[in-house]
Amino acid sequence: MEIIFATHNAHKVGEIQSLCPENIQLKSLKEIDFNKEVPETSDTIAGNSFQKAEYIFKQFGKAVFSEDTGLEVTALNNLPGVRTARFAGEDATAEDNMQKLLLELEGKSNRNAQFVTVITFIDEAKETHQFKGVCQGEILMAKTGNDGFGYDPIFKPLGSELSFAEMSLSDKNIFSHRAKAFKLFVEFLNRK
């Protein structure tokens, strides 16, 4: 089965492809030569995920899935949430976002957080399905590790002594919100 993955994010493509069974062939937007920006204007993670999948489905009329992920920090009333990638501003880098988050948490003892991923799949019959994965953990006091992307150097999942950035991809996938959502998606596809 061939499915378009509605993302320009090479890190996300790599994570998902590492989990993909052989019977599913993913095509990233780069692989199908689609270079336009995909809209993300919803005020929810699930809404953004749906919006991206719907936009690409309307362009190509083929099976498509998208994902949107947010980091929810308890002490910040679940911010950055839907603004995770743009927490420090529209053109912010991952480093900018991490530094802003660490600054916002200065002096706060509650550093509990969770990553939430919602995958939206629209099949060729135009039926929509969503799958959610959650990874609970905490925000560290400082960056540790060199792997991963985004907030990985400052997020330590519950049940681990390592940040996501200190883990191999296969170890990260044991805990990962994205891996959990994708596993549910693959289980759904295998039942179809």
C-alpha positions in Angstrom: 0.0 0.0 0.0 1.3 3.4 -1.0 0.5 6.4 1.3 1.6 10.0 1.1 3.1 11.3 4.3 2.1 15.0 4.4 5.3 16.5 5.8 8.4 18.4 4.8 10.1 17.4 8.1 12.9 15.0 7.3 13.3 14.0 10.9 9.7 13.0 11.1 10.0 11.0 7.9 13.0 9.2 9.3 11.3 8.3 12.6 8.2 7.0 10.8 10.1 5.1 8.1 12.0 3.3 10.9 8.7 2.0 12.1 7.1 1.2 8.8 6.3 -2.4 7.9 7.4 -3.6 4.4 3.8 -3.7 3.1 3.5 0.1 3.5 5.4 2.4 1.1 5.5 6.0 2.4 6.0 8.9 0.0 7.1 12.1 1.6 6.1 15.4 0.1 9.7 15.8 -1.1 9.5 12.4 -2.9 6.4 13.5 -4.8 7.9 16.9 -5.6 5.4 18.9 -3.6 7.2 22.0 -2.3 4.3 24.2 -1.2 3.8 25.1 2.4 1.0 23.0 4.0 -1.4 25.0 6.2 -1.4 24.6 10.0 -3.9 27.2 11.3 -6.0 25.2 13.7 -6.0 25.8 17.4 -5.7 22.1 18.2 -3.2 19.4 17.5 -5.9 17.1 16.0 -7.2 20.0 13.9 -3.8 20.8 12.4 -3.3 17.1 11.7 -6.6 16.9 9.9 -6.0 20.1 8.0 -2.7 18.9 6.6 -4.1 15.6 5.5 -7.1 17.1 4.0 -5.0 19.7 2.1 -2.8 17.1 0.5 -5.7 14.7 -0.2 -7.4 17.5 -2.2 -4.2 18.0 -4.2 -3.6 14.4 -5.1 -6.8 12.3 -4.3 -4.6 9.5 -2.9 -4.4 7.9 0.5 -2.6 10.3 2.8 -1.6 10.7 6.4 -0.3 13.6 8.4 0.8 14.1 12.0 0.9 17.0 14.3 2.7 17.0 17.6 2.5 19.3 20.6 4.5 19.5 23.8 2.2 20.2 26.8 3.9 21.5 29.9 1.7 21.3 33.1 3.2 24.4 34.8 2.6 26.5 31.7 -1.1 25.5 31.3 -0.2 23.0 28.6 1.8 25.5 26.5 3.4 25.4 24.1 0.8 22.9 22.8 -0.3 23.6 19.2 2.5 26.3 19.0 5.3 23.9 19.8 7.3 24.5 16.7 6.7 28.3 16.9 6.9 28.8 20.7 9.6 31.4 20.4 8.2 33.0 17.3 7.3 32.2 13.7 10.9 31.9 12.5 12.2 30.3 15.7 14.8 27.6 15.6 14.6 24.5 17.9 17.3 26.1 20.0 15.2 29.3 20.4 12.2 27.2 21.4 14.1 25.2 24.0 15.7 28.3 25.5 12.3 30.0 25.8 10.8 27.0 27.4 13.7 26.7 29.9 13.3 30.4 30.7 9.6 30.1 31.3 10.2 27.2 33.7 12.9 28.9 35.7 11.9 28.7 39.4 9.1 26.2 38.8 9.4 22.9 40.6 6.7 21.1 38.5 8.4 20.2 35.2 5.9 17.5 34.2 5.1 17.5 30.5 3.8 15.3 27.8 4.2 15.0 24.0 0.9 14.4 22.1 0.8 13.2 18.5 -2.3 12.9 16.4 -2.1 11.1 13.1 -4.8 11.7 10.6 -5.3 9.2 7.8 -7.6 9.9 4.8 -8.1 6.8 2.6 -8.9 6.8 -1.1 -12.6 6.5 -0.2 -12.3 9.9 1.6 -12.8 8.3 5.0 -11.0 10.0 7.9 -9.4 8.2 10.9 -7.3 9.7 13.7 -4.8 8.0 16.0 -3.3 9.5 19.2 -0.1 8.8 21.0 1.0 10.3 24.3 4.4 10.2 26.0 4.5 11.6 29.6 7.7 12.8 31.1 9.5 15.9 32.3 11.4 18.9 31.1 15.1 18.7 32.2 17.0 21.7 33.7 19.4 21.7 30.8 20.0 20.1 27.4 21.5 16.6 27.4 22.3 14.4 24.3 23.0 15.1 20.7 20.5 13.0 18.8 16.8 13.6 17.8 15.3 17.0 17.0 13.1 19.7 18.4 12.8 19.5 22.2 14.4 16.1 22.5 17.5 17.3 24.4 15.3 18.7 27.3 12.6 16.0 27.4 13.0 12.8 29.5 10.2 10.3 29.1 8.7 8.6 32.2 10.5 5.3 32.9 13.8 6.4 31.4 16.9 8.0 32.8 17.8 9.4 29.4 16.5 12.4 27.4 15.2 11.6 23.9 18.4 13.1 22.5 20.5 10.6 24.4 18.6 7.6 23.0 19.1 5.7 19.8 16.1 5.9 17.4 15.0 2.3 18.3 15.2 3.2 22.0 13.3 6.4 21.5 10.6 4.5 19.6 9.9 2.4 22.8 8.6 5.6 24.5 7.8 7.9 21.7 4.4 9.6 21.2 4.8 9.5 17.5 5.7 5.7 17.5 2.6 5.0 19.7 0.3 6.8 17.3 1.9 5.2 14.3 1.6 1.8 15.8 -2.2 2.3 16.2 -2.3 3.5 12.6 -0.5 0.4 11.3 -2.7 -1.9 13.4 -5.7 -0.2 11.8 -4.3 -0.7 8.3 -3.5 -4.3 9.0 -7.2 -4.9 9.9 -8.5 -3.3 6.7 
